[in-house]
Amino acid sequence: MAINRIQKEKLKVLGKKVKALRNEKGLTLKQLSHSINKDPQSVHRLEMGQVNPSYLYLLDICSGLEIEISALLQGS
């Protein structure tokens, strides 16, 4: 099922939030991806809003950022 324009924008907002939180933590893309056993390109695509991540993927991201998922989704 294709995603619509509004959904694409929401994915971009989510990606920007992940990137901002990663930068706040002082982590590089490579460091974050390594800590959660993902490839850097995968995390980059998430940060660019190019993928619709699963719940489990978001839990991995939150684990790597040492935050609760509610902090990631707050305001989304």
PyMOL commands that set and color helices and strands:
alter all, ss='L'
color gray80, all
select helices_A, chain A and resi 5-24+29-35+40-47+55-65+69-73
alter helices_A, ss='H'
color red, helices_A
deselect
rebuild
show_as cartoon
